[in-house]
Amino acid sequence: PRELLCVLSRIMIQSAARLISRENEKLKDNAAQPVLLITLPLLEGEGCQNVSLSEIIDCDNHDGIRKLFHPLNSEYSSMEIVDMVNQEGDVLGSLPRPFVHTWNILHRGVGLIVTKDQSILDADSSILPE
């Protein structure tokens, strides 16, 4: 589907931006870096999104991530950003939470179960760690 292509292309750009950023840090010459323009697909019939790599080079900056995903759905600009990870837990990129559930994308998460007056475990609670 076109939407999945749009999402994954934005994840790939983030990964490439991280690599380019690391390589630029290694350079001893502080000469001006060339401007890299990237064209990303949009949803069917909506054309393309053009972004400058310098706008998203700081992948820890959620504003850059939101700018990437805003054209796909403007509501995503204000939603929680989560990390997409591989099986080893390495971050591949970040995206708005609705995409991880729509496309079953592996991401980091934490869950908490609260019960009242009863253990949720069938096992004897004395064997649980303190």
N, C-alpha and C positions, 0 to 999 in steps of 0.2 A: 504493500500500500504506500501511496505517496507520503502520507503523514509520517510513517516510520522512516522512510528515506530522509525526510526533512530533519527528523530528530537525530538520527545517527550521523548525518553529515555535520551537525553542530557539535556532536560529541567528538568526532574526528578532528575538527578544527581546534577544539580546546586542547586535545592531546598534542597536536602539532604546535600549538602556541606555547605549550609548556616546554617542549623540546627546543624550539627556537629561542625562547627566553633563556634557557640554560646555556645554550651555545653563545648567545650574545654576552652573557655574564663572563664567560671564559675569555672573550676577546680582550686583549690589553689595549687596543686602539679604541678610543672613545669617539671615533668618527661617527657622523650621523648615519643611522641605519636607513636603508631604502624603505619606502612605504610599500607595504604589501597589501593589495586589495584582493578580497575574496568574494566570490559570487556563490551564494547558497540557494538551493531550490526552495520555493515556497509551495503552498498547497496548489492543487490543480487550478489552472487558469489565472493564477495570481502573479505570475512572473518570477522574478528572482530578487534576492536581498543582497545588496552590496555592502560589505563592511571592511573596515581597515583592521589589519591584524593588531595594530597598536591599541585599538579600542578594546580588544579582548585578551591582550597578552598577559595581563595579570588575572590568571584564571581563578584566583582566590577572591577576586572582586565580584560579588554577586550582581552588581550593576551591569558589568560586561556580559555576564551569563543571561541576565534578563533581556538585554538588548538583542541578543541572538534569538531568543524565543518569542519576543514580543510580536513579531509579524505573523507567527503561527496562530496566536490567540492572545489578544491584549489583556485578557484576565490573568494570564500566567505571569504578568509583570509584577504582581503583588503576592504571588503564592510562594510557599516555601521551596527553597532550592535544595536538592539532595544530591549526593554523590553517586554516580554509577561506578561500580567496581567490577573487577574481574574475579575469578574464583579464588585468587590469592589475597583479595582485599585491596589490591592496588587501584587507586582512583584513575578512571579513564576520562571522566568529565563530569559535569554537573548539569542538572536539568530540573524543571519544575516537577513537583511531586505527582501531579496527575498523569504524566507520561510514564512513570515507573509502573503504575498500576494498569494503565491502558495496554502497555506493551510487555508487561511482565519482565521488566528490566531489573537485573540484580543490583541492589543498592544496600546501603547501610541502614540499619534500623534498630530500635530498642523497643522492647515490649515489657509490660508490667501487668501482673495479674494480682488483683486484690480480692481477698475473700473475707468473710466475716465468720469468726468462731470455728472454722473448719479448714483443715489442710486440703489442698487440691490434689495432693499426692496420695496414692494408695499405699506407698511404702511407710514403714515406721518412721516417724519424724526424728527419732533419736539417732538415726544414721546420717542425717543431713549435716553438712558442715555448719559450724557456728557462724 
